[in-house]
Amino acid sequence: MSLFFFFFSNYFLFNLNSFFLSFSSFYRSFFSDNSFFLYFFCHNLFGDNFFDNWSDVNC
């Protein structure tokens, strides 16, 4: 039972990581020409350290 939980948790974390990678690439391409809205989006909606911890978007 613990072995099943081990494989299930690894599969879930892998999907969560791929979700954040696609999420960050979408917002980096969508807000690339609108830096003021990207700054407002990063620093007010998620807080200061959200994209620093979860992706490579430059806020």
C-alpha positions as CSV (number, residue, x, y, z in Angstrom):
1,M,0.0,0.0,0.0
2,S,2.9,2.4,0.8
3,L,4.5,1.5,-2.6
4,F,1.3,2.5,-4.4
5,F,1.2,5.8,-2.5
6,F,4.8,6.4,-3.4
7,F,4.1,6.1,-7.1
8,F,0.9,8.0,-6.9
9,S,2.5,10.9,-5.1
10,N,5.4,11.1,-7.7
11,Y,2.9,11.1,-10.5
12,F,0.9,13.9,-8.9
13,L,4.0,16.0,-8.3
14,F,5.2,15.5,-11.9
15,N,1.8,16.7,-13.2
16,L,1.9,19.7,-10.9
17,N,5.3,20.6,-12.1
18,S,4.3,20.4,-15.8
19,F,1.2,22.5,-15.0
20,F,3.3,25.3,-13.5
21,L,5.8,25.2,-16.5
22,S,3.0,25.5,-19.0
23,F,1.3,28.2,-16.8
24,S,4.6,30.3,-16.7
25,S,5.3,29.9,-20.4
26,F,1.7,31.1,-21.2
27,Y,1.9,34.2,-19.1
28,R,5.4,35.0,-20.3
29,S,4.3,34.9,-23.9
30,F,1.0,36.7,-23.2
31,F,2.4,39.6,-21.2
32,S,5.7,40.0,-22.9
33,D,4.8,43.3,-24.5
34,N,2.9,44.7,-21.4
35,S,5.5,45.0,-18.6
36,F,3.4,47.2,-16.4
37,F,0.5,44.8,-16.2
38,L,2.9,41.9,-15.7
39,Y,4.4,43.8,-12.7
40,F,1.0,44.5,-11.3
41,F,-0.1,40.9,-11.9
42,C,3.0,39.5,-10.1
43,H,3.2,41.8,-7.2
44,N,-0.4,42.2,-6.3
45,L,-2.4,39.1,-7.2
46,F,0.0,36.4,-6.0
47,G,2.3,38.4,-3.7
48,D,6.0,39.3,-4.2
49,N,7.5,35.8,-4.2
50,F,5.0,33.7,-6.1
51,F,6.8,33.5,-9.5
52,D,10.2,33.5,-7.8
53,N,9.3,30.2,-6.2
54,W,7.3,28.5,-8.8
55,S,8.6,29.5,-12.2
56,D,11.1,31.6,-14.1
57,V,9.0,34.6,-15.0
58,N,10.9,37.8,-14.4
59,C,8.8,40.1,-12.2
